[in-house]
């Protein structure tokens, strides 16, 4: 019974591939965009630091920067606009101003400047020295030079903004989230697949019991009549032969489920008529009054697997019978040829299908019957579409007025 699961597995594999490719594309696009964004943000502090250094050059910063009061004002005004770690030092590396390094800015005394190269342990300025080394590890310090002779009078040590550091984790977070999404999707697909496979296996087992039970029960009844002497062998033998023939057809159907069925030219109208005859004799035993209407177009030749196609038609007719509750039930079966295809319509005037259920009726496991397993229409779709390269759809249905199913099969092609 592998073949009934295999088509679903094929489509599941295709969707899984699409999911993987889509996730990979999303990761790639996200990484490219994030990388470009980070590069732009990295360029911003570099440009601002150069502008700042250039401004200091035009301000004619003297060799002893701390002796000029205007310099402090310039630094305070400009440095307040900076949103990334920065330390401005003189040419000897003594800090003049700083921001966003974890140490609050404060004016350095002349004594502190003189002791910069030999700071005592625990001095607050050691934190600034550590910050300068860290910033120089991130970016090359920008020298401040005089316009006249390009003499270096100081340096701008800068780092990357905190937001830029946080953005560096974004690609990894995105990869993790997408990986989680793919994993959840994979688990979901596996759960859906496992559920549908369970429904198919259980449904096939029940369908086998039902298909075999009808002719076997009939044979047991005929045997009882023979033992009681109610009927003579000449009267019973033809009926027993019919039941045995039906039993053989059932066995052939299940025997082909696990293999690739062979298609051969068949008279589709004859197969439909035989299915109608089979149910006509059994509808009366169900206590229902149902009239069958047949309207067949000339059969131009169709390639079919007789056993599986008959099985599909019987499922549609059986569903139509189950849907009829009234005393004046009508089931119509018709064929028509259109555009190199033959159309088979099976309709009834039963209870119809609720609008909310119409998109689910072909799903394995879906059923509105108390004792149903939801295999019938799923089985029909697999037989028609996967084995016969045809199409089946719900042509129309209204609650209380009935339903109509349309099967479309390709006509026999030349050369077959």
C-alpha positions in Angstrom: 0.0 0.0 0.0 2.9 2.3 -0.6 1.6 4.0 -3.7 -1.2 5.7 -1.8 1.3 7.4 0.4 3.9 8.1 -2.1 2.2 10.9 -4.1 1.7 12.8 -0.8 5.3 12.2 0.1 6.4 13.6 -3.3 4.5 16.8 -2.8 5.6 17.1 0.8 9.2 16.8 -0.4 8.6 19.5 -3.0 7.1 21.9 -0.4 9.9 21.0 2.0 12.4 22.0 -0.7 10.5 25.3 -1.3 10.5 25.9 2.4 14.3 25.3 2.6 15.1 27.4 -0.4 12.8 30.2 0.8 14.4 30.2 4.3 17.9 30.2 2.8 17.0 33.1 0.5 15.5 35.0 3.4 18.7 34.4 5.4 20.9 35.5 2.5 19.0 38.7 1.8 18.8 39.5 5.4 22.6 39.0 5.9 23.4 41.1 2.8 21.1 43.9 4.0 22.4 43.8 7.6 26.0 43.7 6.4 25.5 46.8 4.2 23.7 48.6 7.0 26.5 47.8 9.4 29.1 49.1 6.9 27.2 52.3 6.5 27.0 52.8 10.2 30.7 52.0 10.6 31.4 54.7 8.1 29.5 57.3 10.1 31.8 57.6 13.1 34.8 57.5 10.8 33.5 60.4 8.8 32.5 62.4 11.9 35.9 61.7 13.5 37.7 63.0 10.4 35.4 66.1 10.3 36.1 66.7 14.0 39.9 66.3 13.4 39.7 68.6 10.5 37.8 71.2 12.5 40.5 71.1 15.1 43.1 71.7 12.4 41.3 74.8 11.2 41.0 76.0 14.7 44.8 76.2 14.8 45.2 74.0 17.9 48.5 75.0 19.5 51.0 72.5 20.8 49.8 73.0 24.4 46.2 72.7 23.8 45.2 73.0 27.4 46.5 76.5 27.7 44.0 78.0 25.3 40.5 78.5 26.9 38.7 78.6 23.5 39.9 75.1 22.8 37.9 73.7 25.7 34.8 75.5 24.4 35.2 74.0 20.9 35.7 70.5 22.3 32.7 70.8 24.6 30.4 72.1 21.8 31.4 69.5 19.2 31.9 66.5 21.4 28.3 66.8 22.7 27.0 66.0 19.2 28.9 62.7 19.0 27.0 59.5 19.8 29.9 57.0 19.7 33.0 56.4 22.0 35.6 59.0 21.4 38.7 60.3 23.2 40.7 63.4 22.1 44.3 63.5 23.2 47.3 65.7 22.6 50.2 64.5 20.6 51.7 62.9 23.8 48.5 60.9 24.3 47.2 62.8 27.2 43.4 62.9 27.1 41.7 66.3 26.6 38.1 65.3 26.2 36.1 62.1 26.0 32.6 60.8 25.7 30.7 57.4 25.7 33.6 55.4 27.2 31.9 54.7 30.5 33.6 57.5 32.4 32.0 60.8 33.0 33.9 63.8 31.4 35.7 66.0 33.9 38.5 68.6 33.5 42.0 67.2 34.0 44.4 69.1 36.2 47.9 70.0 35.1 49.2 67.6 37.7 47.2 64.7 36.2 48.5 65.6 32.8 52.1 65.5 34.0 51.6 62.1 35.7 49.8 60.5 32.6 52.7 58.2 31.7 53.1 57.0 35.3 49.6 56.9 36.8 49.4 55.4 40.4 47.3 52.2 40.8 43.6 53.0 41.2 43.7 56.3 39.5 40.5 57.1 37.6 42.6 58.0 34.5 43.7 54.4 34.1 40.2 53.7 32.8 40.6 56.3 30.2 44.0 54.8 29.1 42.3 51.4 28.8 39.5 52.9 26.8 42.0 54.5 24.4 43.8 51.2 23.8 40.4 49.5 23.1 39.4 52.2 20.7 42.7 52.0 18.9 42.1 48.3 18.5 38.8 49.0 16.7 39.9 51.9 14.5 43.1 53.7 13.6 43.3 57.0 15.5 43.0 60.1 13.3 45.8 62.7 13.7 45.0 66.4 14.1 47.5 68.5 12.2 48.1 72.2 11.8 47.4 73.7 8.4 50.7 75.4 8.2 53.3 72.7 8.4 51.2 69.6 9.0 52.5 69.2 12.6 50.6 66.7 14.6 49.1 68.3 17.7 46.7 65.6 18.8 44.7 62.5 18.0 41.1 61.5 17.8 40.5 58.0 19.1 37.1 56.6 18.2 35.1 53.4 18.3 31.9 52.0 16.9 28.5 53.1 18.4 26.8 50.7 20.8 23.9 50.2 18.3 26.4 49.0 15.8 27.7 46.4 18.2 24.2 45.2 18.9 23.5 45.1 15.2 26.4 42.7 14.8 24.3 40.1 16.6 21.2 40.6 14.4 22.4 38.2 11.6 22.9 35.4 14.2 19.5 36.1 15.8 17.9 36.1 12.3 19.6 32.8 11.4 18.4 31.3 14.7 14.9 32.5 14.3 14.7 31.2 10.7 16.3 27.9 11.7 13.6 27.6 14.4 10.9 28.5 11.9 12.2 25.8 9.4 12.5 23.3 12.3 8.9 24.0 13.4 7.8 23.7 9.7 9.6 20.5 9.3 8.0 19.0 12.5 4.7 20.3 11.3 5.0 18.6 7.9 6.1 15.4 9.5 3.1 15.5 11.9 0.7 16.2 9.0 2.3 13.5 6.9 2.2 11.0 9.8 -1.5 11.9 10.5 -2.5 11.5 6.9 -0.6 8.2 6.6 -2.3 6.9 9.7 -5.7 7.9 8.3 -4.9 6.2 5.0 -3.8 3.0 6.6 -6.7 2.8 9.0 -9.1 3.8 6.3 -7.8 1.2 3.9 -8.1 -1.5 6.5 -11.7 -0.5 7.2 -12.4 -0.2 3.4 -10.9 -3.7 3.0 -13.2 -5.1 5.7 -16.2 -3.4 4.2 -15.4 -4.4 0.6 -14.7 -8.0 1.6 -17.5 -8.2 4.1 -20.4 -7.6 1.6 -19.7 -10.5 -0.7 -18.7 -12.8 2.1 -21.9 -12.0 4.0 -23.8 -12.7 0.9 -22.1 -16.0 0.4 -22.8 -17.0 4.0 -26.4 -16.2 3.4 -26.6 -18.4 0.3 -24.9 -21.2 2.2 -27.5 -20.9 4.9 -30.3 -21.2 2.3 -28.6 -24.3 0.8 -28.4 -25.9 4.2 -32.0 -25.1 5.1 -33.2 -26.4 1.7 -35.0 -23.1 1.1 -33.3 -22.6 -2.3 -32.0 -25.2 -4.8 -28.5 -25.1 -6.1 -29.6 -24.1 -9.6 -31.2 -21.0 -8.1 -28.3 -20.0 -5.9 -25.3 -20.9 -8.0 -25.6 -17.8 -10.4 -25.9 -15.4 -7.4 -22.9 -17.1 -5.7 -20.9 -16.7 -8.9 -21.7 -13.0 -8.9 -20.6 -12.6 -5.3 -17.4 -14.5 -6.0 -16.7 -12.4 -9.1 -17.2 -9.3 -6.9 -14.9 -10.7 -4.3 -12.3 -11.3 -7.0 -12.6 -7.7 -8.1 -12.1 -6.5 -4.6 -9.0 -8.6 -4.2 -7.6 -7.3 -7.5 -8.2 -3.7 -6.4 -6.2 -4.1 -3.2 -3.6 -6.1 -5.0 -2.9 -3.1 -7.3 -2.6 -0.6 -4.5 1.0 -1.4 -3.9 2.1 -1.4 -7.5 1.9 0.8 -10.6 -1.4 0.0 -12.2 -1.6 -0.9 -15.9 -3.9 1.2 -18.1 -5.8 -0.3 -21.0 -8.5 0.9 -23.4 -11.9 0.4 -21.8 -15.5 1.3 -22.5 -16.1 3.9 -19.8 -19.9 3.9 -20.3 -20.1 0.2 -19.8 -18.1 0.4 -16.5 -20.3 3.2 -15.3 -23.4 1.2 -16.2 -22.1 -1.9 -14.4 -21.5 0.2 -11.2 -25.1 1.5 -11.4 -26.5 -2.0 -11.8 -24.5 -3.2 -8.8 -26.0 -0.5 -6.6 -29.5 -0.7 -8.1 -29.9 -4.3 -6.7 -28.6 -3.2 -3.3 -30.4 0.1 -2.7 -33.7 -1.7 -2.1 -32.1 -3.7 0.7 -31.0 -0.4 2.4 -34.6 0.7 2.7 -34.2 3.6 0.3 -36.0 4.6 -2.8 -33.5 5.9 -5.2 -33.8 6.3 -9.0 -30.7 6.2 -11.1 -30.5 8.3 -14.3 -27.9 7.5 -16.9 -27.0 9.7 -19.8 -23.9 8.6 -21.7 -22.1 10.2 -24.6 -20.5 8.1 -27.3 -17.3 6.7 -25.8 -14.3 7.8 -28.0 -11.8 5.6 -26.1 -10.2 6.1 -22.7 -7.2 4.4 -21.1 -8.3 3.1 -17.7 -7.5 0.6 -15.0 -10.9 -1.1 -14.8 -10.7 -2.2 -11.2 -9.4 1.1 -9.7 -11.6 3.3 -11.8 -14.7 1.2 -10.9 -13.6 1.5 -7.3 -13.5 5.3 -7.5 -17.0 5.5 -9.2 -18.5 3.1 -6.6 -17.2 5.4 -3.8 -18.9 8.4 -5.4 -22.1 6.5 -5.9 -22.0 5.2 -2.3 -21.5 8.7 -1.0 -24.4 9.9 -3.0 -26.6 7.1 -1.6 -25.5 7.9 2.0 -26.4 11.6 1.4 -30.0 10.9 0.3 -32.4 10.7 3.2 -35.7 11.5 1.5 -38.0 9.0 -0.3 -37.5 10.4 -3.8 -33.8 10.2 -4.2 -32.2 10.7 -7.6 -28.6 9.9 -8.6 -27.5 11.0 -12.1 -24.4 9.7 -13.9 -23.5 11.2 -17.3 -20.6 11.5 -19.7 -19.7 14.2 -22.2 -16.7 14.8 -24.5 -15.1 18.2 -24.5 -11.6 19.4 -25.8 -9.9 16.1 -26.0 -11.2 15.1 -22.6 -14.2 13.1 -21.3 -16.2 14.4 -18.4 -18.0 12.2 -16.0 -20.6 13.8 -13.7 -22.0 12.1 -10.6 -24.8 14.1 -9.0 -27.5 13.6 -6.4 -30.3 15.4 -4.7 -29.2 14.6 -1.2 -28.4 16.7 1.8 -25.4 18.5 0.2 -22.2 19.7 1.7 -21.8 22.6 4.0 -19.8 25.5 2.6 -17.2 25.3 5.4 -16.5 21.6 4.5 -16.2 21.8 0.8 -12.5 22.6 0.7 -11.7 19.8 3.1 -13.6 16.8 1.6 -10.6 15.5 -0.3 -8.3 15.6 2.7 -7.4 12.2 4.2 -9.1 11.7 7.5 -11.8 14.3 7.0 -15.4 13.0 7.4 -18.7 14.1 8.6 -20.0 10.6 9.1 -20.2 9.1 12.6 -18.5 5.9 11.6 -16.5 7.2 8.7 -12.7 7.3 8.4 -12.5 10.0 5.7 -10.8 7.9 3.1 -13.4 7.7 0.3 -12.9 10.9 -1.6 -9.2 11.0 -0.8 -9.0 7.5 -2.4 -11.0 8.7 -5.4 -8.7 11.7 -5.9 -5.6 9.5 -5.8 -7.1 7.0 -8.3 -8.2 9.7 -10.7 -5.4 12.2 -10.5 -2.3 10.1 -9.6 -3.1 7.0 -11.6 -5.2 8.2 -14.5 -3.7 11.7 -14.9 -7.2 13.2 -14.6 -8.9 15.7 -12.4 -11.8 15.5 -9.9 -13.5 18.4 -8.3 -16.7 19.3 -6.5 -18.7 20.9 -9.3 -21.3 22.3 -7.0 -23.1 21.7 -3.8 -25.9 23.3 -1.8 -27.1 22.2 1.6 -30.5 20.5 1.2 -30.3 20.4 -2.6 -27.5 18.0 -3.4 -24.0 17.7 -4.8 -22.3 17.1 -8.1 -18.8 15.8 -8.7 -17.0 16.2 -12.0 -14.3 13.8 -13.2 -12.2 14.8 -16.2 -10.0 12.2 -18.0 -7.8 12.6 -21.1 -9.0 10.7 -24.2 -6.9 7.9 -25.6 -3.8 9.3 -27.4 -2.7 8.0 -30.7 0.0 5.4 -30.4 -1.4 3.8 -27.3 
